[in-house]
Amino acid sequence: MGSSSSLLTDTFGRHHNYLRISLTEKCNLRCTYCMPAEGVSLSPSKHLMTADELYEIAALFVQQGVNKIRLTGGEPLVRKDFPQILEKLATLPVALTLTTNAILVDRFISHFAAAGLKKINVSLDTLNAQRFQKITLKDNFKQVKKNLKLLQAEGFEIKINVVLIKDVNDDEIIDFIQWTAHEPYNIRFIEFMPFDGNNWERSKTVGLQEIQEQISCHFGLDQVIPLTSAPNDTAKTFKIKGFKGAYGIISTVTNPFCDSCNRLRLTANGKLRSCLFSEEELDLLTALRAGKPIEPIISKVVNQKKAIRAGLEAPTNFEDPAHHSKNRSMIRIGG
């Protein structure tokens, strides 16, 4: 693994050893909380990182101390050269992980195994086929469930990412928890977050306390077991006594975890972002193509990182659309 470097340590002493890389802005679903209803203007293909460029940038980060890389999108598996990208990154001394909607997982499972990739996050916001089609505007629910079973049979460690939205899918919290009674899944409830074009409102978020109250009322407070979170973990994790799986709550809006943040984000068109909520990003790819060093740009991004949520320190900051309406849509940042 790469050694720790001051290049990736911000002014608050947080060392960033985790890089999330978006491979593409394209997706085979159209979830409205991620993509505006009218769609998005995608970056021209010539402005996206090639497999070689992506590897070169990733290798530099690993040299500076990054020891975990997550591949995201859009949907990373729609990228035609995904196998080549994965093969290249697998040569680095780094833990590789993936976030996917699982629709195409069956085509790439052998590539996952060859690269030593064993931890996969699957985005799935409902256990109801009709609701799945309403949320995603696509009819792929059976394929996702089938591929989840395939991943499980092949021994992958699976987390299920559930973006909770009030009056959309918050009535399925108990159903998701009940799913863990006999399946070893780790369900992660994620608060609905504001991005360009997703019509975010504070009233649509479902916070940690509300989720826990629902679960405790249904199963009994004495049945909810707190689990020890890993260092830098974004989720507060729990399980129901006797259940095979577990669940976690990622409360970015109501209960941020910024003091231990160790993540940087690289967009598909080579822009580096210090925070999911940041409107600021700096271009690594143009400098790389010009033969210029990218370390000074990385340093600038890291050192400009704010203490909390790109400066959105108070919950009231979210009430003003001016604070988040200029942020990219989620699909163009990377999950």
N, C-alpha and C positions, 0 to 999 in steps of 0.2 A: 504494500500500500504506500501511497505517497506520504511524505512527511508533512507535518503542519507548516504552514507558511504565513508570514505576516501579510502577504498579498491578499489573502482571503479572510483576514480578521478585520472586523469593522471597528469604528470608534467606541463601541460599547463592549468590546472584548469578545464578541461572538465570532467564532471561527466557522466558516462555511465549508463543510466537507460533503455536501449533498447538492448535486447538480441535476436539475430536471430539464430534459431536452425535448422540445417539441419537434417531431419529424415532419409534420405536415399540418397545414391549416384545413385540409379537407376531412370530411367525415361522411360515413354512410348512414348516419342518423341526423335528425334535425331538431334536437331537443331545444325548446325555446329559451330555456334559462341559459343556454350556452351559445346559441346562434340566434340573432335577431330574425323575426318572422320574414323580413324581406330579403334575408340572406346577407352575405358579406362580400366585400371586394377582396378577392384573394390576391396574394402577392404573385407576380409573374414567376414562372418556374425558374427563370434565370437569376432571380433574386433569392432563391432558396439555397441553403447549404447543400452541396453535393455530399455524397458518402465520405469522400476523402477529406473534405473541408470539415465536416462534422467530427470525424475522427481526430483530425489535427487539433481542433479546438479542445475536444474532450481530453486528449492526451496531455495537453498543457495544464488543464485543471487538475488532472490526476497527479501530475508532477508537483503541483502546488498543495496537495493535501486532500483533494476530493477522493473519497473512497466509496461513494454510492452514487449511481446514476440511474435515474428513472426515465424511461422513454414514454412520451405522451404524444398527443396530437392536439387538435383534431382526433382522428383515429389512426394511430401509428401503423396499423396493419394494412391500411389502404396504400401505403407507399410501396411502389413496385420494387424498389431495391432494399426493402426492409431486411431480407435475409443477409445481404451483403453488409449492411450497416451493423446488424447484430454480430455477425462474424468478426468484423473489425474491432468492435468495442469489446468483444469477449477476450481479446488479446491483452487488454489492459488489466492491471491488478486492482479491480474494482468490483463491487457487488452490483449486478445489473438487475433492475426490476422494470415492470411494465404496467401501464394503465391502459385498458382496452374495454370496448363494449362487448367483446367476446364473439361477435358475429363471425369473424374469420379465423378464430383460434384453431379450428381443426386443420387448417391448411399449414399452420406454422409450428405445431407442437414439437415436431422433430427438431426444428431450428432452435426452439427454446432449450430443449434438452442438450443439444450440442454446445450451446453457449453457456451452459450452467445456470441458466435463468430459472429459478424455482419459485419466486414470489410474484404473484400477479394480482393486481387490483382490477376488479370488474365493475364497471359502472352499470347499475341496475336500480331504477328508481321505483319500481312497482313489481308486485308478484301477480298482477292481473293482466291477462293478455290484451283485453280491450283498452285498458288504461295505458298500457305500454304503447299501443299504437297512437293513442291520443297525445301522449307526451313526446314521443319520438317522431311521429308522422310516418312511421314505417312498421311493417308487419314481420318483425324478426324475433318475436318473443320465444317461440319454440326452439329456434336455432341457438339463442343465448342459453336457455336452460339445458339444452343438449350438450353444448360446449362446456358449461359449468361441470356437468357430470363427467365429461371427458377429462377435464383438468384434474378433477378430484381423483378419478381412477388412476391417473398418471402420477399422483403424489405431489401435485403442486400445492403450495400454501396460498390460500385464496382469501382476499378481502373483498367484500361487496360494498361499493360506494353508493350511498343513497342520499341524493340531495333532497332534503325535506322542504316542501312548500305548503304553507297553510292552505287548507281547503283543496289541495291537489292530491297529496298522497300521505298527509300526516295521520290519516286514519289507518295506515298500514304498519305503524310502528310495532304493534304487538304481533302482527303476522310475521314481520321480519324476525323479531326475537324468537317467536315460536319455531321458526325455521331452523334455528340453531340447536333445538332440542335433540335432533337426530343427525344434523349435518355439521361438520367441523368448520363452518364458515365464520369469519370475523366480519360482522356487519358494522359499517361505519356510517353513522348518521351525520350528514354535513349540512350546516346552515346555508340557506339560500343567500348568495352574495351578489352585490351590485356590479354589473358590467354594462358596457355600451349595448343598448337595444334590448335588454332583457326585462324591462318594465319592473325593476325591483322596487319593492316598498317594504319598509320596516315591518309593517303588519303581516307580511307574508313569511317572515322568519319564524322558525320553531326552535326555541332555545333549549339549552342543556337542562334547565330546571323543569321546563314543561315536559320534556322527553322523559326525564327520570320520574316525574310524578305519575305519568301514564304507566310506566313500567312497574313502579312500586305498587300502585293501586291494583294492577292486574295480577302480579305474581306474588306480592307481599314484600315489604321492605326487607324482611329477614332473609329473603331468597336472593337478593341482589348482592353479589360479591364484588367489591372493588379489586381490580388487578393492578399490579405494579407496571407502570408505563416505562418504556425504554427511554433512555436519554434523548432529548430533542423530539420526542413523540408529539404529534399534533393532537392526538386523541386522548381523552380520559376514558379508560377502558374498564369494562365490567363483564360479568357473566351471571347467568341464572344458575343457581345451585343444581348440579346434576346434569346440566346441558353440555353437549359436546362442543358447541361453538361459543363465541363470545360476541360482545358488541362494544363499540366505542362511539364517542360523541366529539365531533370537531366543531367547536363553537367559535368560529372566527369572528363573528360579529358581536355576540353578546359576552364572550369570555375569552379574549385573545390570549395567545400563548407566545407572544413575540419575544419575550425575554430569553428564550432558548432557541430562537430560530437559527437554523444552520443551512438554509436553502437559498440557492440562486436559480434563476430560470433563463434558459436560452431558447428564444423563439425560433421557429423554422426558418425565418429569414435572417437569422444571425444576430439578433438584438439581445443584449443581456439586461435582465431586470432583477432588481434586488428584492422585489416584493410583488405579490399577486395584485395588490391594490395600487401599485405605483403607476403614474402616468408617464414617468420618465424611464427611458431605456436608451442604451448606447450601442452603437453599431460596431460589432466585432468583425463581421464578415467583410465589409468594404476595406477595412484596414488590412485584414489577412490577405485579401486578393491583391492589394497594392504592395504587399511585401513588407508592411510596417509591423512593428511589435504590437501585440494586443494587450500585453500586461499593463501598460499605463491606463488603458480604457477599463480593464477589469478592476484595477485599484480604485479608479474614480467611482465606479458603480458601487463597490463595496463601501467605500468611505462616505458616500452620500446617503447610505441607508439610514432611514429614520428608526427611532426606538420602537415605535408601534405603528403598524399598518400604514406605512408610507405617509405618516403624519395624521392619519385619521385616529386620533387618540381617544376621543370621547364618542359614545354611541350617538350623540346628537349630530356629529359630523356627517353621519349617513343620511340625515334627513334632507340635506341640501344636495340636490342632484349635481350641482356644479362640482362637488368633490369627487364624483365617480363617473359622471356621464362621458368624460373624455377618455376614460380607460378603454383599452381594446375590448372587443367582445371576447368572451372566454375561449371560443374556438380558435382565435388568433393568438392567444397567449400560450396555451398549453395547459392541460389539466393537472 
